[in-house]
Amino acid sequence: MPGKQQMIRQGTRMFLAAGLGLLLLNGCGPSQGQRLVSEGASREYGQGYDDGCASGRKSAGDMFSQFHKNVRLYRQNADYRQGWDDGHDECRNEWLSNYRQQELGIERQRAYDEHEWLEKQKVRDAVPELTREQIDTLNKLGH
């Protein structure tokens, strides 16, 4: 079975790759708030949405996002407030969903690795007098 450290490194690599992918996707082109403004939302709603979205990702655990909230606008402008609330909720839920999917992928990989290790152990236990090379040859023939 792969060592615990190896599995942790594998999981960490998968998590960082997914995080980098999300970071690249979020950094290219117009923001969601800008798209909403181009579709007819007010400028304040769009700004609030983008600020709330970054804050929602941060509150969900995204280490690359920053909390943003224009408190004066949030108190005084209903569009900004609604945009901030909408962006916060949507982006927080999206980030948590992606994180859960990554965790499930890591758990599936761990289960698969465990299964493979157990299958190899069965061969070793059944024929303990074989050398490592002979066992590897048998495993290759079986796959």
Secondary structure, 3 states (H helix, E strand, C coil): CCCHHHHHHHHHHHHHHHHHHHHHHHHCCCCHHHHHHHCCCCHHHHHHHHHHHHHHHHHHCCCCCCCCCCHHHHHHCHHHHHHHHHHHHHHHHHHHHHHHHHHHHHHHHHHHHHHHHHHHHHHHHHCCCCCHHHHHHHHHHHC
